[in-house]
Every structure is written in C-alpha cells, then in structure tokens.
C-alpha cells in the first residue's frame, strides 16, 4: 500500500472514507535489491521481514497467505513482523500495541483478529485504553498487558521498527525484505501470492550462495 494511502486509511478506520492513491513506483521486475544491504539479527538464518500495519486492508488480505507460507518454511528461515510507523502517531500507537502483545506471547494468537477489530469494528487500538480494553475482552490479563505496553523494552522495539523502515526505505506495505538484501511486494510481483513465490526464489538464492562459501 502507498504510504500516503496508508495514512489516509487510518483516518478511514476512524470513520472517514479511504481515498485511493496510486501505488508507489517500484523497480522493474518482481523484486528489488536493498541498497545498501542491511544487517540481520541472526546471520546464521535467512531473515524475512514483513512490514505491515493494522490499518492496511492489503496487509489484512495478505496475512492469512503469509501465515500459511511461514508455516511451510525450513528452520533456517526467521520470519519477523515489523510494524510500519513513518512518524505517524496512530501508527506508532499500533506498533506499541503489537509489541506489547508480542512481549506477553499473545501476538500470534490475536494478530489475525486485530485487523477485524481495527478496520471493521473501529476499536481505537492505537490508544492505551483502547488496546488494553480490547485485549482484556480477548481474555488477556489487562495489567500484564499494560505493564508490557509501558515498558522500556517495548518502547525500544517501537523505535527500532521505525528505524528499520527508514533503513530499508519502506514506502508501501505489505512489503517483504529478504535477508537484508532484497525486497518484494504484491505490487512488484503482481499479486500477494506471486510475492510469496518470489520470496521463495530469493530465499533459495540466498541459501545457494551461502552453500558456496
């Protein structure tokens, strides 16, 4: 999704109509190199980052596809979700919400439900109260969640997510970054399904290059 469209759709989630804008121009082909290449957390594994945010309908459509894809990956692939922020307060709040869920090990369970809550039910998950009330309604310990939400660790993850998107020059979501070296997306590959096929090819390329070392 185009960055400007993403920000407008946050307003749409709050009750305004989304305004369609052109998707950003992508490099020719189904993927593009990351320039300069970025370091990964664990060089022994092939890191796949998914840049996303909960106000994005494209991310919502992509989520079941990428979740099924992740389940089929070999152990040498490390998949990491990275909330896009772009300096926007609402996106920052959603990122804080995501990392708080992750900190108390409920992100994988609740992640698919968040899109519906935010986009259809207009739950204000970008706010502390809205996020805490919603996870409480999902059976999560509200105090435990709030302790994580306000923690130094979660704040650090939010800052790091923002910096990662800047380093990768992410302007649209969902976008996949492969091993700090390549990126692909539905708009580049032609569809969400095709972007996952491209990701498979890029992972195979990285795996083969490592085998030659």
Order of alpha helices (4+ residues) and beta strands (2+ residues): alpha-beta-beta-alpha-beta-alpha-alpha-alpha-alpha-alpha-beta-beta-alpha-alpha
